[in-house]
Amino acid sequence: MVIDFPKQTPRAFTRADVLSVTPGQIGVYGLFKSGQWVYIRRGDIRAELLRYLNGENPNINLWGPTHWVDVVTADDVETEKRLILKYQPIANRKVG
């Protein structure tokens, strides 16, 4: 069970960097800017990040993430939950 993102150089949240990810790679990814976590989610890393770049989730783009990191795992709900609890990303917070 993963409880943190592995050490890595954060990648720019750009189409070129996202397209460098192998299609179909499943894991948990985190978007952030200037030390502030914006969003953490699990799924097909490349497909999901491309959706955000295409503006399919305005709530995430509103916060202007600039970089992202990931960890390749199975479809791991527990890792996703632990990372969300640890980093408290602003776009994952529930309202009300």
Phi, psi and omega in degrees: 000128182273133178241005175200162173287139177294157177300131181196161173278120179302142179261147178294142179278073180231159180302317182299315181291323179291320180293345178283349179282138178299129178302141177081006180284121184261142178177198176244134181233155178228133176256140180207170174212140175039049177077002179253121178287131182260312187201139175230135182203161176250157177147199176287105190305308183296311182299316181294313181296324176296323177300317180293320177297330178278001176082018183284352175224087184302332180299320179289314182295333177303325182275352174062053178300144181246339184218167177209157175225166179208168171220125180279123180216178167290182177289081195260095180298320182296319177296316179302311181299315181297318180291322177296315179297321182292314188261344178048056181297141187295327181277354176267351183288138178272143179262138176089000000 
